[in-house]
Amino acid sequence: MDKLTPRVRTAIELRELGELSTKEAARVMGLSVEAVKGRVFNGRKKLHQVLKRESLWMSGKQILQASRKANGLSRHQLVCSFGD
């Protein structure tokens, strides 16, 4: 959530965590329903990108560790074997 701007984070918090309707969130934030929808959409998109990137990094790291362990290779040997 810290990757979001404060305005987008507030919209996400009200809609997702506070379980307010879009209309209720718009009233609380003093915005139009369309503005809140846009912020929630952009916030979800940004969160999806961040989580996807972190997931790929973790899965790549786990695959690398498992492969090294299974093959008994050092990190240097494993990296060099991918260059072949």
Contacts in CASP RR format, 6 or more apart in sequence:
PFRMAT RR
TARGET T0000
AUTHOR 0000-0000-0000
METHOD contacts of the structure
MODEL  1
MDKLTPRVRTAIELRELGELSTKEAARVMGLSVEAVKGRVFNGRKKLHQV
LKRESLWMSGKQILQASRKANGLSRHQLVCSFGD
1 9 0 8 1.000
1 12 0 8 1.000
1 13 0 8 1.000
1 47 0 8 1.000
3 46 0 8 1.000
3 47 0 8 1.000
3 50 0 8 1.000
4 12 0 8 1.000
4 43 0 8 1.000
4 46 0 8 1.000
4 47 0 8 1.000
7 39 0 8 1.000
8 39 0 8 1.000
8 40 0 8 1.000
8 42 0 8 1.000
8 43 0 8 1.000
8 46 0 8 1.000
10 29 0 8 1.000
10 39 0 8 1.000
11 25 0 8 1.000
11 29 0 8 1.000
11 36 0 8 1.000
11 38 0 8 1.000
11 39 0 8 1.000
11 40 0 8 1.000
11 43 0 8 1.000
12 39 0 8 1.000
12 40 0 8 1.000
12 43 0 8 1.000
12 44 0 8 1.000
12 47 0 8 1.000
14 20 0 8 1.000
14 24 0 8 1.000
14 25 0 8 1.000
14 28 0 8 1.000
14 29 0 8 1.000
14 36 0 8 1.000
15 22 0 8 1.000
15 25 0 8 1.000
15 36 0 8 1.000
15 40 0 8 1.000
16 40 0 8 1.000
20 28 0 8 1.000
22 33 0 8 1.000
22 36 0 8 1.000
22 37 0 8 1.000
22 40 0 8 1.000
23 33 0 8 1.000
25 36 0 8 1.000
25 40 0 8 1.000
26 32 0 8 1.000
26 33 0 8 1.000
26 35 0 8 1.000
26 36 0 8 1.000
29 35 0 8 1.000
29 36 0 8 1.000
64 78 0 8 1.000
67 73 0 8 1.000
67 78 0 8 1.000
68 74 0 8 1.000
68 75 0 8 1.000
68 78 0 8 1.000
71 78 0 8 1.000
73 81 0 8 1.000
END
